[in-house]
Amino acid sequence: MEKTRSRSFLIILLTYVLAVITGIFVYKLTGSLWEIKGIIPKIFIADTVATILVWLAGVYYKNSSVYDPYWSVAPPVIMILLAFHLNILAPGSIPASLVLLLSAVCFWSIRLTANWAYTFRDLGVQDWRYTKFRNDFPGIWQLINFFGIHYMPTLIVFFALLPALVVMENLHTSPDSVGPVNVLTFAGFAISTGAVLLQLFADRQLHKFRRFNSGRVCETGLWKYARHPNYSGEILMWWGVYIMSISVLPFHYWWTGLGATLNTLMFLFISIPLMEHRQMSNKPEYASYKDRVSALTFIRKSTKT
């Protein structure tokens, strides 16, 4: 089993290395061959092509979970590569706003990727949601696979990261337009890092509970006050990035909050309903838990047991 797991890790690692190399090549190609202007459109195209490559790898291995770490790996890779490309990481003169944004995104990425690695078994196991879609809609499975499972999350995380990318683009093209860090910047940083810690504690509590209580509803620690504290953290993380970014940008960039909004809506109307339908089907006591505990807000609905 361990050999199979190690081999699966290696396959995914090589897939992502190839995706990064392909993304860099496409980014350069869009500027030289197609003469696309603007940094962000070129990143968008490169991100799309990298997603297609990861999707093809999942199709080949008959496992869409090859894509699962993309959500957490892509943002810091994009930011770090872009920072070096734009030469805004010069020693001793790195803008404080970029330091805070990079720190928050990297902290989030390390935590989420580590949690994926901890729960990952091997390429013989696929996320139950993907298997459900494949079984329920076999005729249009590959359409759902690409657009729903792969490309929609790529779009959401790209737009959630967009405020930070706008800061980086402005630091390169018109550094005077990026203001100094302020109270709001640090508030956003506190929200993002606090959200990551929230996810870390929630996942640790859930893993510990499941080791000794298989098949039961976790209602200890943070899970006593919210049914999805890890989702609460994921939502807050990107609102923190938006607050950090908008605090140092001109007001007309307010619209970059679209990404955090889309991310919130995805969890409210897709991720949470899917998870709760499964929980209600597999755990009869979940209905009582749902009546007593809010989904995200850490406010218990009642004290009834």
N, C-alpha and C positions, 0 to 999 in steps of 0.2 A: 504493500500500500504506500509506504513512504517513497519507494522508487517511482511509483506512478505519480505521486504528488510532486516530487522533485522534477520529474520530466514535464509535467504540466506547467509548473512554474517557469521552467526554461523556455517552453514553447511560447508562453505569454510574454516573457521578457523579450525574446527575439522578435516577436510580433510588434511589440511597442518600440523597440529600437528601430526596426524597419519603418514604422509609422512616423517616427520623429525625423529620420533621414529623408523620407519621402516628403514630409511636410516642409522641411527646410528647402528641398529642391523646388517644390511647387511655389513656395513663397518667392524665391529668387526668380523663378521662371515668369511669374505674373508681372514682375517689375521689368524684366529685360525683354521678354518675347511679346507679351500682351500689353505692356506699357500701362498696366493698371495703376492709377494714382492713389495715394493714401495708404497708410500702414494697415489700418484696420480691415479694409476690404481684402487685402492680400492675406492677412492672418485668417480671415473667415474662409477663404478658398482653401488655404493650406489645411485648416482644421477639418473642413469637409472631406478633402481627399484622404487625410489620415483616418477619419472615421470609416470611409469606404473600405480602406485596406483592412482595418480591424474587423469590420463586418464580413468581408470575404474570408478572413481567417476563421471566424466563427462558423460560417457556412461550411467551410472545408472540414472542420473538426466536429460539425454537427452540434455545436454548443455555443449559444449566444452569450453565455457568461464570460466568454473571452473579453467582451466589452466592459464588464463590470468595473474594473479599476480605471477605465478611461475618465470617468467622472472626476476622480480625485487626482489623477496623474497629469492630465492635460493643462490645467490652469497654471501651476507653478512652472512647468516646462515652457509654456508659451511666454510667461512673464520673464523668466530668467534669460531665455534665448533672445527675446526682444530687447531686454535691457543691455545685453552685450552688443547686439547688433546696432543699437542706437547710441552706444558709447555713453550711457548715462550711469555707469557703475564705476566711474573713475575713483580710485582710492582717495579718501579724504574729502570728497565733494559729493557724496551720494545724498540726494535730497531726503530730508527727514520723512516727507510724505511717502516716498517710494520705499524707504526702510520699513515703515509701519505696514504698508500694503503688502509688501513681499513677506514680511514676518508673519502676518495673519494668514495669508494664503498658504504659505509653506507649512505652518503649524497645523492648519486644517488638513492639508494634503497628507502629511505624515500620519496624523491620527486616523484618518479615514482609510488610507491605503493599508496601514498596519492592521486595522480591524478586518478589512477584506482578506488580507493574507492569513489572519488567524482563523477565519471561518472557512476559507477556501479548502476544498478537499482534493479534487482533481478534475480533469476535463471530462470525466465520466458522469459528473453531477452538474446539473443545470438549475438555475433559479426556477423555483416552482411556478412563478408567474409566466415565464417564457414557455414552459411546458404546457401550461393551461391554454395559452393563446394558440400554440401549435396544434393542440388537440381539438380546440373549439373551432378554429378557423383554418383547416388544412389547405383550402383552396387559395387563400390569400396570405398564407403564413409568411412568405418572404417579404411581402409588402409591409406587413405589420412588423416583421423582424427589423427591416431596415429603417422605415420611417418612424415607427413607434418606439422600438427598443433601443435603436442606435442613434438615429439622426435627431429625434426630438430632444433627448437629453443633451446631445452635443450643442444644439441650438440654445437650450435653456442655460447651460453652464457658460456658453460663450457670451450671451447677453448679460448674465449675472456678473461676469468678469469685465464686461465692457467699461464700466466706470473707471476701473483701474487702468485699462488699456488707454482710455482717453487721457488720463493723467500722464501716462508714459509718453504718448504721442505729443502732448503739449510741452512736456519737459524737453523734448527733442526739437520741436519746430518753433515754439515760442515760450521759452522758460519763464519769461516775465509774467505770463498769463496764469501761472500756477502760484497761488498764494502760499504763505508760510503755514505750518501746522498751527492749530489752535485748539481751543477746548473741545469743539465739535469733532475735530480729527481724533483726539484721544478718546472721546466718548465712543466713536465708531470702532476704534481699535479695541476698547474694553468690551464692547458688544460682541465683536467677532471672536476674540480670544476667550471670552466667557462662554460663548456658544460652543466652541470646540471643547472646552473643559466639561460643559454640560453633556455633550455627546460622549466624551471619554468616560465619565462617571456612569452614565446611563448604560453604556455598552458593557462596562465591567460588571455592573450589578446584574445585568441580564445574563451574561455568560456564567457568572457564579451561581445564579438561581437555577439555570437550566441544567447545571451539572448534577444537582441533587433533586430537581423537581421536574423531570421530563413530562411534557404534556399538560402542565398546569399553567395557569395565568400568573404572570409575575406581577406582584403588587407590593414590592419592597423598594425601599429607597426612593428614588425619583419616580419610579413607576407607580408609586402609591398616590402621586399627585397629578400625573399626566399619563395618558395611555400611549403616547408617542413622544417621550422627551428627546429622543435622538432626532426626530423630525423637527421638533421645536428648535433644536440647536442648528440644524441645517438651514432652516429659514432665517434665523437670526444672524447667522454667519454672513450671508450675502447682503442683508440690510446694513450690517456693520461696514462692509466694504463700500457700499453705496454712500453711506454717511461720511466715511473717511474721504472718499474721492470728491464728493460734491462740496465738502468743506474747504477744499483748496482750489476749486474750479470756478470759473464764471457761472453765474446763475443759469445761463441759457442751456447748460448741460443737465438740467434737472430731469430731462426725459430718460437719462441713462438708468433711472430706477425701474425701467421696464423689465429688466432681467430679474431683479429681486421679486418683482410682482409676479412674473411668470413662474418663477420657482415656487413661490408661496401657493399659487393656484394649482400647480402640479401636485403638490403634496395634499392640498385640501380636497381636490376633486378626482385624483387618480390614485396616488400611493396609499393614502389612508383608507379610502373605500375598499380597494383591493385587499389590503391587509386585514381589515376588519371583517370582510366577508369570509375570508379563510378562517380567521379566529373564531367567528360565530359558528362556523360549520364544524370545526374540530374540537372546540372547547365550550360545552354548554354553559359553564359558569361565566363566560365572557360577557354575556348579556347583562348580568348583575354588575359586573365590573364597569361596563360601558355606562350603565345608569348612574353610577356613583362618581365616576372620575372623568374629567374633561379630556378632550383629545390632546390639546397642546398648551393650555394656559396655566396649568398647575393650580387650578382651583377645584377642589372637590365639590361635586354637586350636592352631596348630602353625606351624613354620617351613618347611613343605614348599612348594615352588613348583610 
